[in-house]
Amino acid sequence: MITDPAAFPAPPGPAARVRVRATIAAVAFLPACAVVGFLTLFSERASGCVLEGGDQCVGVPGAFWLHSALAAGLLWCVALFTPDRGGRSRAVRLAAYRVQLGCEAFALFAILSHA
């Protein structure tokens, strides 16, 4: 078993850059959901639900948020684990990163729409 770090080649610059950006976006997604969820408490419907209860309470976004979050997680894995094999893998990695950002934005908008 090789344990010398010098024996493993470092990923090239653009691949590492996309991987780091995808990881930052994935790690920042859950705190962003918490902040957006907190901000929705300032809406009229949510404050009425907290103060009065009853018909104004709508719950969590549900399946749309879950599917968007799962797709973002899967695309993060694609961006992270795509091997470096030329221009095609670079295009796949970059597309996965961009669609990951889109899925995360849709999930955040799903939280906002339930305010």
C-alpha positions as protocol buffer text, in pm:
chain_id: "A"
residue {
  index: 1
  type: MET
  ca { x: 0 y: 0 z: 0 }
}
residue {
  index: 2
  type: ILE
  ca { x: 135 y: 340 z: -97 }
}
residue {
  index: 3
  type: THR
  ca { x: 127 y: 590 z: 187 }
}
residue {
  index: 4
  type: ASP
  ca { x: 362 y: 853 z: 48 }
}
residue {
  index: 5
  type: PRO
  ca { x: 160 y: 1165 z: -47 }
}
residue {
  index: 6
  type: ALA
  ca { x: 414 y: 1251 z: -315 }
}
residue {
  index: 7
  type: ALA
  ca { x: 321 y: 931 z: -502 }
}
residue {
  index: 8
  type: PHE
  ca { x: -31 y: 1059 z: -569 }
}
residue {
  index: 9
  type: PRO
  ca { x: -60 y: 1319 z: -843 }
}
residue {
  index: 10
  type: ALA
  ca { x: -228 y: 1646 z: -751 }
}
residue {
  index: 11
  type: PRO
  ca { x: -538 y: 1730 z: -952 }
}
residue {
  index: 12
  type: PRO
  ca { x: -492 y: 1997 z: -1214 }
}
residue {
  index: 13
  type: GLY
  ca { x: -587 y: 2355 z: -1137 }
}
residue {
  index: 14
  type: PRO
  ca { x: -928 y: 2388 z: -1310 }
}
residue {
  index: 15
  type: ALA
  ca { x: -1049 y: 2050 z: -1178 }
}
residue {
  index: 16
  type: ALA
  ca { x: -951 y: 2135 z: -823 }
}
residue {
  index: 17
  type: ARG
  ca { x: -1110 y: 2478 z: -853 }
}
residue {
  index: 18
  type: VAL
  ca { x: -1447 y: 2336 z: -962 }
}
residue {
  index: 19
  type: ARG
  ca { x: -1431 y: 2067 z: -691 }
}
residue {
  index: 20
  type: VAL
  ca { x: -1362 y: 2324 z: -421 }
}
residue {
  index: 21
  type: ARG
  ca { x: -1640 y: 2553 z: -543 }
}
residue {
  index: 22
  type: ALA
  ca { x: -1887 y: 2264 z: -557 }
}
residue {
  index: 23
  type: THR
  ca { x: -1791 y: 2161 z: -204 }
}
residue {
  index: 24
  type: ILE
  ca { x: -1829 y: 2516 z: -72 }
}
residue {
  index: 25
  type: ALA
  ca { x: -2173 y: 2538 z: -233 }
}
residue {
  index: 26
  type: ALA
  ca { x: -2276 y: 2202 z: -85 }
}
residue {
  index: 27
  type: VAL
  ca { x: -2154 y: 2293 z: 264 }
}
residue {
  index: 28
  type: ALA
  ca { x: -2318 y: 2636 z: 253 }
}
residue {
  index: 29
  type: PHE
  ca { x: -2652 y: 2493 z: 138 }
}
residue {
  index: 30
  type: LEU
  ca { x: -2785 y: 2379 z: 476 }
}
residue {
  index: 31
  type: PRO
  ca { x: -2700 y: 2703 z: 659 }
}
residue {
  index: 32
  type: ALA
  ca { x: -2861 y: 2892 z: 370 }
}
residue {
  index: 33
  type: CYS
  ca { x: -3176 y: 2680 z: 414 }
}
residue {
  index: 34
  type: ALA
  ca { x: -3177 y: 2761 z: 785 }
}
residue {
  index: 35
  type: VAL
  ca { x: -3140 y: 3135 z: 719 }
}
residue {
  index: 36
  type: VAL
  ca { x: -3410 y: 3137 z: 453 }
}
residue {
  index: 37
  type: GLY
  ca { x: -3637 y: 2933 z: 681 }
}
residue {
  index: 38
  type: PHE
  ca { x: -3580 y: 3184 z: 959 }
}
residue {
  index: 39
  type: LEU
  ca { x: -3653 y: 3474 z: 725 }
}
residue {
  index: 40
  type: THR
  ca { x: -3983 y: 3319 z: 625 }
}
residue {
  index: 41
  type: LEU
  ca { x: -4097 y: 3354 z: 987 }
}
residue {
  index: 42
  type: PHE
  ca { x: -4131 y: 3726 z: 917 }
}
residue {
  index: 43
  type: SER
  ca { x: -4403 y: 3669 z: 658 }
}
residue {
  index: 44
  type: GLU
  ca { x: -4765 y: 3736 z: 744 }
}
residue {
  index: 45
  type: ARG
  ca { x: -4873 y: 3375 z: 706 }
}
residue {
  index: 46
  type: ALA
  ca { x: -4592 y: 3234 z: 920 }
}
residue {
  index: 47
  type: SER
  ca { x: -4631 y: 3490 z: 1196 }
}
residue {
  index: 48
  type: GLY
  ca { x: -5006 y: 3424 z: 1199 }
}
residue {
  index: 49
  type: CYS
  ca { x: -4936 y: 3053 z: 1229 }
}
residue {
  index: 50
  type: VAL
  ca { x: -4700 y: 3109 z: 1522 }
}
residue {
  index: 51
  type: LEU
  ca { x: -4933 y: 3349 z: 1703 }
}
residue {
  index: 52
  type: GLU
  ca { x: -5275 y: 3205 z: 1625 }
}
residue {
  index: 53
  type: GLY
  ca { x: -5228 y: 2857 z: 1477 }
}
residue {
  index: 54
  type: GLY
  ca { x: -5501 y: 2701 z: 1272 }
}
residue {
  index: 55
  type: ASP
  ca { x: -5557 y: 2741 z: 899 }
}
residue {
  index: 56
  type: GLN
  ca { x: -5255 y: 2956 z: 827 }
}
residue {
  index: 57
  type: CYS
  ca { x: -4999 y: 2685 z: 903 }
}
residue {
  index: 58
  type: VAL
  ca { x: -4876 y: 2522 z: 580 }
}
residue {
  index: 59
  type: GLY
  ca { x: -4581 y: 2310 z: 690 }
}
residue {
  index: 60
  type: VAL
  ca { x: -4257 y: 2247 z: 507 }
}
residue {
  index: 61
  type: PRO
  ca { x: -4208 y: 2268 z: 128 }
}
residue {
  index: 62
  type: GLY
  ca { x: -4224 y: 1892 z: 84 }
}
residue {
  index: 63
  type: ALA
  ca { x: -4133 y: 1686 z: -220 }
}
residue {
  index: 64
  type: PHE
  ca { x: -4010 y: 1970 z: -442 }
}
residue {
  index: 65
  type: TRP
  ca { x: -3755 y: 2081 z: -183 }
}
residue {
  index: 66
  type: LEU
  ca { x: -3650 y: 1724 z: -110 }
}
residue {
  index: 67
  type: HIS
  ca { x: -3600 y: 1635 z: -476 }
}
residue {
  index: 68
  type: SER
  ca { x: -3407 y: 1958 z: -542 }
}
residue {
  index: 69
  type: ALA
  ca { x: -3183 y: 1898 z: -241 }
}
residue {
  index: 70
  type: LEU
  ca { x: -3121 y: 1535 z: -337 }
}
residue {
  index: 71
  type: ALA
  ca { x: -3040 y: 1633 z: -695 }
}
residue {
  index: 72
  type: ALA
  ca { x: -2797 y: 1898 z: -568 }
}
residue {
  index: 73
  type: GLY
  ca { x: -2628 y: 1636 z: -349 }
}
residue {
  index: 74
  type: LEU
  ca { x: -2601 y: 1391 z: -635 }
}
residue {
  index: 75
  type: LEU
  ca { x: -2461 y: 1657 z: -867 }
}
residue {
  index: 76
  type: TRP
  ca { x: -2210 y: 1755 z: -599 }
}
residue {
  index: 77
  type: CYS
  ca { x: -2089 y: 1395 z: -597 }
}
residue {
  index: 78
  type: VAL
  ca { x: -2062 y: 1401 z: -977 }
}
residue {
  index: 79
  type: ALA
  ca { x: -1860 y: 1724 z: -967 }
}
residue {
  index: 80
  type: LEU
  ca { x: -1641 y: 1588 z: -689 }
}
residue {
  index: 81
  type: PHE
  ca { x: -1572 y: 1236 z: -814 }
}
residue {
  index: 82
  type: THR
  ca { x: -1551 y: 1280 z: -1193 }
}
residue {
  index: 83
  type: PRO
  ca { x: -1203 y: 1161 z: -1290 }
}
residue {
  index: 84
  type: ASP
  ca { x: -965 y: 1382 z: -1483 }
}
residue {
  index: 85
  type: ARG
  ca { x: -965 y: 1237 z: -1834 }
}
residue {
  index: 86
  type: GLY
  ca { x: -961 y: 1530 z: -2067 }
}
residue {
  index: 87
  type: GLY
  ca { x: -1198 y: 1795 z: -2192 }
}
residue {
  index: 88
  type: ARG
  ca { x: -1513 y: 1582 z: -2175 }
}
residue {
  index: 89
  type: SER
  ca { x: -1475 y: 1514 z: -1803 }
}
residue {
  index: 90
  type: ARG
  ca { x: -1403 y: 1882 z: -1745 }
}
residue {
  index: 91
  type: ALA
  ca { x: -1727 y: 1971 z: -1924 }
}
residue {
  index: 92
  type: VAL
  ca { x: -1922 y: 1713 z: -1721 }
}
residue {
  index: 93
  type: ARG
  ca { x: -1777 y: 1843 z: -1396 }
}
residue {
  index: 94
  type: LEU
  ca { x: -1852 y: 2205 z: -1482 }
}
residue {
  index: 95
  type: ALA
  ca { x: -2206 y: 2125 z: -1596 }
}
residue {
  index: 96
  type: ALA
  ca { x: -2270 y: 1926 z: -1278 }
}
residue {
  index: 97
  type: TYR
  ca { x: -2149 y: 2221 z: -1069 }
}
residue {
  index: 98
  type: ARG
  ca { x: -2372 y: 2467 z: -1254 }
}
residue {
  index: 99
  type: VAL
  ca { x: -2680 y: 2247 z: -1229 }
}
residue {
  index: 100
  type: GLN
  ca { x: -2599 y: 2186 z: -861 }
}
residue {
  index: 101
  type: LEU
  ca { x: -2618 y: 2560 z: -802 }
}
residue {
  index: 102
  type: GLY
  ca { x: -2948 y: 2573 z: -989 }
}
residue {
  index: 103
  type: CYS
  ca { x: -3097 y: 2290 z: -783 }
}
residue {
  index: 104
  type: GLU
  ca { x: -2986 y: 2457 z: -461 }
}
residue {
  index: 105
  type: ALA
  ca { x: -3146 y: 2783 z: -575 }
}
residue {
  index: 106
  type: PHE
  ca { x: -3472 y: 2602 z: -659 }
}
residue {
  index: 107
  type: ALA
  ca { x: -3471 y: 2441 z: -315 }
}
residue {
  index: 108
  type: LEU
  ca { x: -3423 y: 2779 z: -148 }
}
residue {
  index: 109
  type: PHE
  ca { x: -3703 y: 2928 z: -358 }
}
residue {
  index: 110
  type: ALA
  ca { x: -3925 y: 2639 z: -252 }
}
residue {
  index: 111
  type: ILE
  ca { x: -3873 y: 2740 z: 110 }
}
residue {
  index: 112
  type: LEU
  ca { x: -3948 y: 3103 z: 27 }
}
residue {
  index: 113
  type: SER
  ca { x: -4263 y: 3012 z: -163 }
}
residue {
  index: 114
  type: HIS
  ca { x: -4408 y: 2846 z: 146 }
}
residue {
  index: 115
  type: ALA
  ca { x: -4372 y: 3162 z: 353 }
}
